[in-house]
Amino acid sequence: MGRSHPRREDRRELTTVGAEQAVAELGSTQFKPAAGLLDNTPITTGRYIAHIAVPCRDLEEAARWYAEVLGAQPVRILKDRVTFSFGGVLQLVCHLERRTIAPNPRAYPRHHGLTLLHMEDFSRLKDHLEQLGIEFLVRPAVRFPDSAHEHQTFMVVDPSGNVVEFKCYVRPEYCY
């Protein structure tokens, strides 16, 4: 029977007192977030942040891709997972799992991502991905044109086959 959590002695744990310290400690690693894409400032006020867990086939590959390609901030790396601040509002955890990698990822029914609130941030991220030559699973497009829910969107696939969507509403008040 497998363990849901690694044994204490198996952890490649950081000594963390708070989110800021975790970011500072991992900030010195080789996995630097692409500059200017996401505001990964840890949110320590308020009541909650979102959490998503996805499988990954290789922790270092996931850490490098989410940091350098998407701009997420790695904050904790254990033997079986890497945790990111994904735009400061989402705790993204990539769990090491070699058996569940989708050979032909599809956009639906399962994907994760961020809804950006400013079109200039969305455009900056899209341009960055194009400059890197990242292939889009769903090319940048406008959905629901001329409606209150009009938004731009695109989807990419991480190295483990997880689909990541980014979108930005013309009227952010309609993003829910």
Buried (B, 14 or more C-beta within 10 A) or exposed (E): EEEEEBEEEEBEEBEBEEBEBBBEBBBEEEBBBBEEBBEBBBBEEEEEBEEBEBBBBBBEBBBBBBBBBBBBBBBBBBEBBBBBBBBBBBBBBBBBBEEEBEEEBEEEEEBBBBBBEEBEBBBBBBEBBEEEEBEBBBEBEEEEEEEEEBBBBBBBBBBBBBBBBBBBBBEBEEEE
